[in-house]
């Protein structure tokens, strides 16, 4: 039964990891949308556009990270579900 417990804890850890990844990506996406001004202020008209673009995270990369986090959490959930089924089968077999 220790294998089932290890699989369950591994699945829960994977779910938490995926959730953290999704939260980071969502924050980056929200930050990108919030930090993109519609018209540049007059005082920054001499600033190079490259310097402000370097500070913002890439929106496409953030969307990819969001999807990777989603799949990671789903994989962890499937692992927990499988461990639960294995444990149920072991209990049924032992009884």
C-alpha positions in Angstrom: 0.0 0.0 0.0 3.0 2.3 0.3 3.1 2.5 -3.5 -0.4 3.9 -3.5 0.4 6.4 -0.9 3.5 7.5 -2.8 1.5 7.8 -6.0 -1.2 9.8 -4.3 1.3 12.2 -2.7 3.1 12.5 -6.1 -0.1 13.3 -7.8 -1.0 15.9 -5.2 2.4 17.5 -5.6 2.0 17.6 -9.4 -1.5 19.2 -9.0 0.0 21.9 -6.8 2.9 22.5 -9.2 0.5 22.9 -12.0 -1.6 25.3 -10.0 1.4 27.4 -9.2 2.4 27.5 -12.8 -1.1 28.6 -13.9 -1.1 31.3 -11.2 2.3 32.7 -12.4 1.2 32.6 -16.0 -2.1 34.3 -15.2 -0.3 37.0 -13.3 2.1 37.6 -16.2 -0.9 37.8 -18.6 -2.7 40.2 -16.4 0.4 42.3 -15.9 1.0 42.4 -19.6 -2.5 43.6 -20.3 -2.3 46.2 -17.5 1.1 47.5 -18.4 0.4 48.0 -22.1 -0.6 51.7 -22.3 -2.9 52.7 -25.2 -0.9 55.9 -25.8 2.6 56.6 -24.6 3.1 59.5 -22.2 4.9 62.5 -23.7 7.7 62.3 -21.2 8.6 58.8 -22.4 8.5 59.6 -26.2 12.3 59.6 -26.3 12.6 56.3 -24.6 13.5 53.4 -26.8 10.5 51.0 -27.4 12.9 48.0 -27.0 13.6 48.8 -23.3 10.0 48.7 -22.3 9.3 45.6 -24.4 12.2 43.8 -22.6 10.6 44.3 -19.2 7.2 42.8 -20.1 6.8 39.1 -20.3 6.0 37.6 -23.7 2.2 37.1 -24.0 2.5 34.0 -26.2 5.0 32.4 -23.8 2.7 33.2 -20.8 -0.3 31.6 -22.7 1.8 28.5 -23.3 2.8 28.3 -19.7 -0.8 28.6 -18.7 -1.7 25.6 -20.9 1.3 23.6 -19.6 0.2 24.3 -16.1 -3.4 23.2 -16.9 -2.1 19.9 -18.4 0.2 19.4 -15.5 -2.6 19.7 -13.0 -4.8 17.4 -15.0 -2.1 14.8 -15.1 -1.7 15.0 -11.4 -5.5 14.6 -10.9 -5.4 11.5 -13.1 -2.5 10.1 -11.1 -4.5 10.6 -7.8 -7.5 9.0 -9.4 -5.5 6.0 -10.6 -3.9 5.6 -7.1 -7.4 5.7 -5.6 -8.6 3.0 -8.0 -5.6 0.8 -7.2 -6.2 1.2 -3.5 -9.8 0.2 -4.0 -8.8 -2.9 -5.9 -6.3 -3.9 -3.3 -8.9 -3.5 -0.5 -11.4 -5.5 -2.5 -8.8 -8.2 -3.2 -7.8 -8.4 0.5 -11.4 -8.6 1.7 
